Amino acid sequence: MSTGRLTIDLDALAANWRALDGMSDASVQTAAVVKADGYGLGVAKVGRALAAAGARRFFVAMSEEGAALRDALGPGPEISVFSGHMSGDTDMIHDLNLVPMLNSLDQLTRHFEALPGHPFGIQLDTGMNRLGMEPGEWEAIAPIALAQGPTVVMSHLACADEPEHAMNAQQLAAFHAMTDGIEAPRSLAATGGILLGPEYHFDLTRPGIGLYGGLPFEDARMVTFLDLPVVQIRDVAAGESVGYANSWVAEKPARIATLSGGYADGLQRHISNQAVLFHDDTPCPIVGRVSMDLIGVDVTHLGETPKALTILGPHQSVDDLAQVAGTIGYEILTQLGLRYTRHYARGRS
Ligand SMILES: *Cc1c(COP(=O)(O)O)cnc(C)c1O
């Protein structure tokens, strides 16, 4: 085996969904966001595990993702699409029973003309300026849209991972102003919004990253484990260099392990000479540049020759690695390489 081994703990994923579900009242429904192939972990396996845990409503970014999820889940669960009803998607939305979150008058018109009576939701913009209808547009459309009974009226928070940020209360007030008094179920909170507290929960929450073990859900169980196999070990003398551009030079004699895994697998070049991997509890630094398929790691201090080293595991979460890479856990997850062999485990194996 010469590719990295990615282990995805489906029990931990299910436990994270239940924990986030438990943070809101029993009257609040908890959906699951599985866009981008289940945040890089494989939407079929992730979707089925979440459905088994109790999730009945799922969200994806685009209709094509909804098609893959429908294939995995069968006809029961509701699958909603954040990007709404795009031109060309009508057949997919109809045939696979997807629920588009309509973002504009254009989309609303398209949906009502193409698929009258087909379920839909409404997405409102409360200040993020990404997707959704603005207050003026909504005011004009609301009577028509609400008469058709949307499955949900939703908006999205821009700063929910910063509880003290004034934007949260501002968007909450805007959402109230746009939706108070309507009969349709309302939804504002993703993972960060759930943690902000009950006034953000409304009728339906939409956690994503917390399910997969990422911040801001600090109490999440770890879902993703990644081990990279050692392809070759060599001894280098003081003064010898490792990797492209000679960016690391041995100050004293060293043992270098060359591991399978590189920037083509989502290990960004930015972590060259920065990140560590682990042999059990012992950190081993990356030395030299990350190349496309390989990295060099200093294992001089290990008493044995390892078969593999751990880059995501008990000592290093996706957020820890993200910090070294100057990014966020979401990006680490969704860039996990397709070359890794994926193992879906029940509990840490
Ligand atoms: C991605 C996304 C979510 C999930 O957000 P997390 O921060 O991953 O919990 C919820 N709602 C919308 C509109 C999204 O785009």
The ligand as an SDF file (V2000), in Angstrom:
LIG
                    3D

 15 15  0  0  0  0  0  0  0  0999 V2000
  -22.0560   25.4690    4.4850 C   0  0  0  0  0  0  0  0  0  0  0  0
  -23.3430   26.0000    4.9850 C   0  0  0  0  0  0  0  0  0  0  0  0
  -23.8790   25.5400    6.1980 C   0  0  0  0  0  0  0  0  0  0  0  0
  -23.1010   24.6760    7.1500 C   0  0  0  0  0  0  0  0  0  0  0  0
  -22.1410   25.4990    7.7860 O   0  0  0  0  0  0  0  0  0  0  0  0
  -21.1090   24.9610    8.8590 P   0  0  0  0  0  0  0  0  0  0  0  0
  -20.3650   26.1640    9.2900 O   0  0  0  0  0  0  0  0  0  0  0  0
  -20.2430   23.9830    8.1470 O   0  0  0  0  0  0  0  0  0  0  0  0
  -21.8770   24.3180    9.9580 O   0  0  0  0  0  0  0  0  0  0  0  0
  -25.1570   25.9640    6.5360 C   0  0  0  0  0  0  0  0  0  0  0  0
  -25.8500   26.8260    5.7390 N   0  0  0  0  0  0  0  0  0  0  0  0
  -25.3380   27.3170    4.5940 C   0  0  0  0  0  0  0  0  0  0  0  0
  -26.1360   28.2570    3.7900 C   0  0  0  0  0  0  0  0  0  0  0  0
  -24.0630   26.9240    4.1840 C   0  0  0  0  0  0  0  0  0  0  0  0
  -23.5540   27.4250    3.0510 O   0  0  0  0  0  0  0  0  0  0  0  0
  1  2  1  0
  2  3  1  0
  2 14  2  0
  3  4  1  0
  3 10  2  0
  4  5  1  0
  5  6  1  0
  6  7  2  0
  6  8  1  0
  6  9  1  0
 10 11  1  0
 11 12  2  0
 12 13  1  0
 12 14  1  0
 14 15  1  0
M  END
$$$$
